[in-house]
């Protein structure tokens, strides 16, 4: 849905179409020129008249057209790589917005659950206060905590709506059609991330990254343009030919024949020195920019890999302590408080610990999904695909060793 409605992706695709058009134009030959001239001279009552109809064509003999076409082809491929990069960035934005919306839904549900627990605890507190089992201070403390969790619920609902708006903005076909989506968001969380070496991730990134491909192809295009600037020093001749008729005094009838010629521009004032110097500098600049992109990719891959590993460690430690066992424990604490088996402070500590731990885990799940999407974006390949490729290579190596 986001790919269909993204104006940035649409603009990138139009840029590709424009580059294709320029590629077609770069391969075109120059148009011939059709000419017609007439001359007439008169004197002593006699008249001479000449009429010439001809055609003239420029002939590029130095390979300028090939260099121009090569530069346009590299720029078209660079535009296609840029479009792929825009799509990858859009996919990442959708994954991040989706993960944040799912986490916001979970936090809002936890806040509602906590608020409902305090509502029930308030009824229990009123009954125990009337029976003299708790103090007025304990009852006021419970009401204060209930109000605080009510505020937390309102804030969680606002955060949930904001996350839904962010996700909806990526899916809306136009700003006027933006509506907050109200559907159930579900997702399957991978149990573990594939174990991939940093070297494999770096190799995949340098092989697949759209910005690196775009920078490399742009450098190739600029190099081709530098070659074109050098080739333009070679004069481009123009060949002409045509039909000629002549009427001369003292000659009866018309004389018919042909006209042919060739012309060369004289490189007297313009030797293309400045253009060659500028094109050579642009080629060196493009090469340096490509190396800059390469260094950035290496840094991003290492940072994303370390960040995902850190989040995965935290998730692995926290996951066994939460879920169904934690929910059962908080229900037991609520029953124990209702029956007077634990104090108010003990129940408040249990509710606070459960709510904070579950909220932190919801944030951690979202962070895990975002970090995983980040790593897949910086390597421009799904981790599962890289792991499968690695397994196939290992199996092939083992088969070769056995043979």
C-alpha positions, 0 to 999 in steps of 0.5 A: 500500500505504501509503495502504491501511494508514495509520492517519493517513489513515484518521483523516483520512477519518473526520474528513471523514465527521464533517464531512459529518454535521455539515453535514447536521445544520446544514441540519436544521430544528428539531423541532416540539413536540407539547403537550397541556394540560387545565384544570378549575375547580369551584365551587358544584357546577359544573365547567368543563373545557378540553382543548387539543392543539397543536403548536409550531414555532420559525421562524428568520427571520433567516437563522441556518440558512443561516449555520450550514449555510455554516459547516458546509460550509466546515468539511467542505471544510477537512476534505477539504483536510486529508485531501488534505494527510495523503495528500500527506505520506504519499506524501512519506514513502514516497518518502523511505523508498524512496529511502533504502532504494535508497541503502542497498542500493547502499551495502551492495552496494559494501561487499560488493564492496570486502570481496570485493576485499580478500579476493582481494587478501589471497590475492595478498598472501600469495603475493607475501609468500612470494615476497618481492615485498612487505614484512610491513608492506604485508601487515599494512596490507592486513589492517588495511584489509580489517578496516576495510572488513569493519566498513564492510560490517557497518555498511552492512548494518545501515543497509540493514536499518534503511532497510527497517524504516522502509519496511516500517513505512509499508506494514504493515497493523498493528504486529503484521504488521510484517515487513522487506520483502525484495524488489528495489527498483528505480527510474528516475532522471529524467535532468533536472528540468523547468526551471520558474520560481519564480513558476510553482511559487509559483502552483501551490503557492498553488493546490494546497496542502492546508494553505493551502486548509484554512486559507482554508476554516477562515477562511471557516467562522469568518467564517460563524460570526461572521455566525451569532453576529450573526444570533442577536441576532434573536429567533426566534419560535415559532408554535403552533396546536391544537385545543381542547374546553371543557365549561362549567357551564350549557352542554349539550354540548362547545364545540370550537374552535382555539387559536393563538399566537405567542411572541418571546424578549425580548432583555433580559438576553442581547444576544449581545454577548460571543459576537459579540466572540469570533466576530469575534476568531476570524475575525481570528485565522483570517485571520492564520493563513491569511496565516502559512500563505501565507508559510510556503508561499512560503518552503518553495517557494523553499528546496525549489527551490534545494535541488533545483537544487543537488543536480542540479548535483552529480549532473550533475558526478559522474554522468559519472565513475562507473558502468561506466567507474569499475567497469572502472577499479577492475577494471584496478587490481585486475589490475595489483596482482595482477600487481605492476604497481602498489604496495599504496598505489596499489591502496588509493587506487584502491579507497578513491576508488572506494568513496567516490565510488560511496557518495557518488553513491548518497547523492546519488541518494537526496538528489535523489529526496528533494529532488524529492519535497519540491518536488513536495510543497510545490507539490502537483503533479508537476513533469512536469505543471507543465512540460506545462501550461507548454508548452501555454500557450506553444503557445497563446500562439504560436498566438494570436500567429500568428492 
